[in-house]
């Protein structure tokens, strides 16, 4: 019988309160509640395009700005994905996706290596998308890489519309993560010559 790959993570600080439940082999069902509408919209993209069942309930000090909430949601989501992956037996480990959205095009590459490393080659001016600062996209993905302990690279190839650029980064991330965490029926162990990830 196949293992059910689900996990729940909770994080509470003086700045945020986060509850996240993930189901890695889901249908993309999402129950997203954050105080930042644009962040909620991006999290919904992860669920839908990654086929991850995702429940995220977040509170944060958005009266200051969206930084703490964005970072803590990402970090906690990364921890939840890592917990659901458990020993990583049978996973593909690597995933990448290059996707377009109108004039924008981005690539995301992921290695679920157990080693956090983050590369961000997505130049964007400082601006706002709704109430959300565009610079928080980088903060989100860096936080996920730390929480999940994965290599995560994002590269922008083209784009002028900041909404499109940000959204295609999230969609490419979702597709790359889906590929990396997929169970390979030919794999009988951990995909590493070290014997562990």
Helices and strands as residue ranges (DSSP letters): E 6-12, E 16-23, E 30-33, H 37-50, E 53-60, H 67-85, E 94-101, E 104-111, E 117-121, E 128-129, E 132-133, H 136-148, E 151-158, H 162-181
